[in-house]
């Protein structure tokens, strides 16, 4: 039977009119002491206490590398209040966690802790800054002493300017306006807005990360990203492989997924080109972390 809506997909818990929660692979692994997300390794957050949400089940890009089922997202009719989203997202996470009780190999101490998430990754599916109250949502999570990671495509600079998360990501695949049109397939002319968001990033007080999603044979020329890196001046750069998963498999071949050694080689070239140094890596996730010197 063909899946017709996002809510019919295993693991997604729809919250209100336009939000969703999903427990990630690494939360499940952490509960069984089988490993943790590279974000725990890099930034110290706890995978089993991380709440992964989207406050806006919609996107203004149709990126060729995106593995999320964007075509299954529902129509949005009105916007929920930030406090409602926070409270109901935590409840949704707890519902999803309830299935782990009695599961063989689960660390029950971690499972108890997981019911009280202290980290939120606002990056599940869609573009979070399309939720008009994204800054207020982040503030609401902050007020509950939760660290907040916001991952955006940078197409809404006004929202980026207003955001005050613990850590702000801008995710890049394109390196020019023409590559943006080819790789991200924007719904409108958005490249100038992305560049403005990069400028705003350079002025933020929070911790900032530029994530470069790298596709073999398409965008792994280091020099092409140099100007954008200088413009954003992030605290960290994540050089991360495109992963041949989900719906991206309909658009890209498996050969487009770089090996970790190729990501490491890209990062080493970046060290020589920009004022950054390699500080960590995760081979299983095919990602290398660079920090500004």
N, C-alpha and C positions, 0 to 999 in steps of 0.2 A: 504493500500500500504506500503510495507516495505521500511524503510529509507535506502538509499544506501550510502550516503555521510554525512560527518559532517555538511556541509553547508545546508543540507536539514532539519537538526534538528532545532526546534524553538529556537531562541535566539542567536545562534552562527553567528557571522559575520566574514567571512574569510578575512584576510588582506594579500595581496600579495601572495607569493608562499607557505608560511608555518606557518603563524601566525593566531591568532584568538582572538576575543574580545567577551565577553558575560557579560551582566548586571546581577549581582547576585541578589538573593532573597532579601538580606538585603538592597541593594541600592533601590530597589523598595519599600520596607517597609519604609525606611527612608524618601523617597519622600512623603509618605502619613502620616508621623509622627506616624507610627505604630511600631516603634522599630528600633534598630540598631544592627549591627554586633558586636560580642564579641570583635573584634579587636578594635572597637571604645571604648568600655568599658575598655579594658585592656590597650591600647596603645595610645588612644587619636586621632586616625585618624578619618576622617569623612566619614561615609559609602556612603553618597550621592555624594561624590567627589572622589570616588575610581574607578580607571580604572583597570579592571581585564583582563589580557591578557596571552596568551601563544606565545612565539616566536619560538617554535619548536613543530609542531604537530607530535610528535613521542615519544616513550618511550622505554627504555631498560629493563623495568620490566613489569610483568603481574600480579600485586598484586591481591590477592583474594578479598581484601576489596575495591578495586578501583571502584567507581561508574561512572567514566567517560566512554564514548563510544570509547575506544581506537581502536577498530577494524574498526571504520569508518574514521580514519584519512587518509588523502591523501598521495600519494607518493610525495617526495620532490625532485625537480630538480633545484638545485642551491639555493643560499642563498641571501636574500634581505639585503640591507644596514640598519644598526641600525637607522639612521635618518629617513629613509623611514618608518620603522616599527613604530617609535614613532609618526610621523605626521599622518600616515594613521590609526593608532589605535585610536588616539584622534578623528579623523573624524568618524571612525566607531562607537565609543561611542556616538557621537553626533547624528548620524543617528538612533541609537537604542533609544536614549532619546526622539527623535522627536515625537514618538508615545504617550508620556505621556501628551503632551499639550491637554488640554480639558478633560483629564481623571478626573473623579470625585474624590475629596479628595486629589489631589496632591497639595503640598505646592509649589507654583510657584516661590517663592524666592529661595528655595532649588533647584528647577529644573534649574533656571538660573545659580546658582552656579555650578551645576553638569556639565554644558557645559564646564567648565574650571577645569578639574580634577587636584588635587594637590597631589594625592597619587596613586601609581600603585602597584597592587598585581600581581607579575609575577608568577602565580601559577594555571592558569586555567585548562589546560589539557596537558598531556605529561610531559617530563622532560626538563625544560628550559635550562639547561647547555649543552644540545645537540646542541643548536644553537652556532656555533663556535665563534660568536662575542657577547656573553652574557655580558661580562664585559664592552664592548664598549656601548652596549645597556643601561645598568644600568647608565653608565657615561652620556649618552645622556639625560636620564630622570633626573638625578641629576642636569645637567646643566640648566634644565628648572625649577629648584627649586621644584621638585616633590619628596616626600619621596618614597623610593623604598623598598618593601618587596619582597625578593626572597625566594621561597620555593623549595628546591631541595631534591632529594633522596640520595645525597651524593656520587653517583657513578662516579663522574668526579672531583676528587680532584684538578687537575690542574686548572679547571675553578673556583672551590671554592676558591682557593688560590688567584686568580686574582680579584675576585669580591669585590666591595666596595659599597654595598648597605647601606641603612639606617638600615635595619634589615634583618638578614640572618637566615632562618629556615633550619634545617635539619630534615626531617620527618622519623621517625623510627617506624617500626612494629616488625621487627625481633630483636632478642637479641643474636643470635649466627649464625654461618655459616649454620648449618643445618636448623634452623628455617627460615633463609633468603631464602634458596632454596625452602622451603615448602610454605612460606607465600608470598614471592615477586616474585618467579618464574623468576629469572634473565636470561637475554639473554647473558650468559657468566659467568665467575668467577669474581664477583664484590665485595665480602664481604671485602676483604683486602682494596679495594679502599674506601669503606664506612668508615672503621676504620681510614684510612688516612685523610679523610675529617673531621672526628670528632677531630683528632689531630690538624688539621689546624684551625678548629673553635675555639679551646681554645686559639689561638694566634691572632684572629681577633680583630681589633679596633672597629668595628661596634657593634651594639647591636645584641646579638645572642640568638636564641631560639631553643630548642630541643623539637620537637613535638612527643609525644608518642601516636600513634593511637592504642587504646586498644580494643581487641576483646574478648568478654566473652568466657571463657572456653578454650582460646588459648594462650594468652600472658599477662595475668593480674597478673603475679608473679613479685612483685616489685624487689626482689633480683636479678632477671635475668638482669635487666637494670643497676644495680649499676656501674659496670665497665665501661659501655659505657658513662654514665653520668659523671663519674670522668674524663674520657678521653676528653670529649668535654668541660666540665666546662662552660656550657652556662650561660648567664645572667638570662634566664628564662627557665622554663619547662612548656609545655602545656600537661597536661594529658587529652586526648580527646577521647571520645567514637567513635568507628566505627559506622557509620550511615547506616542503612539498606535502601539504596536508589539506584536508577539507575541500572546499569549493575551488581553491586555487588549482587543483589538479585538472580542472576542466580547461584551464587557460595556459598552464606552463607544464613542461616536461620535467620529470624527476632530475634530469641532467642540469636543470637550472638551479638546483640546490647546491651551494658550495660546501665543500668539506671544511672541517674546522681548520686544517692546515692552511687552506686558502684564505680563510678569515684572518688567521694569525698573520699571514703574509701581508694582507691588506693593512692590518693594524701596524705592522712594523714599518711599512712604507709611510703610513700616516705620521708615525713618530718623527720621521726624518723631515716631513713636509711642514708639520704644524708644531706648536709649542705644547705638545702633549706627550705623556709617557704611558706605556702599558703597565697596569697595576694588578690586573687579575684576568681570569678567563674561566669559561665553563665549556669543556669539550662536548659534553652531552647536549648542551643547548646551542653549540656553535656560536658563541659570542665571546668577544674580547672587550674588556673595559679599559679605557684610557682616561687619565686624569690630567687636567691642565697643570703644567709645571708651576 
